[in-house]
Amino acid sequence: AVGKNKRLSKGKKGKGSKKLVDPFTKKDWYDIKAPSIFHVRNVGKTLVNRTAGTKLASDGLKGRVFEISLADLNKDDDQTFRKIRLRVDDVQGKNCLTNFHGMDFTSDKIRSLVKKWQSLIECSVDVKSTDGYLLRLFVIGFTRKRNNQVKKTCYATSEQKRQIRKKMTSIVTSHASSVDLKELVLKLIPELIGKDIERACTAIYPLQNVYVRKVKILKQPKFDVSKLMELHDTVDETGTKVSSDFKEPVPSD
């Protein structure tokens, strides 16, 4: 029609006919399962859109990364400063099976360690575990006063720092390259690597508060379901638990 204002007539047709649908009606809750190396296995829940057509719910979950405090995972309040990152590798039923994806310190913990009158020594090391994970470990340490020291400060020289970094690198490499990812995580939790560095560097300069403050996974091997299931192995609740000293009976000829 000539002279008809198209803009005015637009949008009036069927106004208010579209109903507002709550997006949560199309979503499902899934349980997040931590590996068996941690005491608490059920760490939380996560939301995902329900499977619709070719878009699978499991595809939306795989690769998700969750950051959880180690204090919650191990029921140990002394470990609140460590944050563990868990990555969803597989979905079985309503369970998301996760694997270790990294570790970090809370910023308040690192800030509480940095003080005046001492030297801060840091280094990062790239290592490959026996099961094919390429990891980057960040180590932090601080100098401390020698016994019977009167001097207020305890600064290390640049040469001493270089020697300490060299020592740190060799100890971290020997610890991490000889074990798989699961065993490495078990070494990181009680800070065995930090204690070893502290002992080894006493001759160069006494150290304190030596920690592996961060772990990054740079490369991971091809996904293997059987290895993930080994990491999540649990005793069947209906069956009886087999004792550690159990030996399989040898059939008599």
Disulfide bonds with the S-S distance in Angstrom:
none
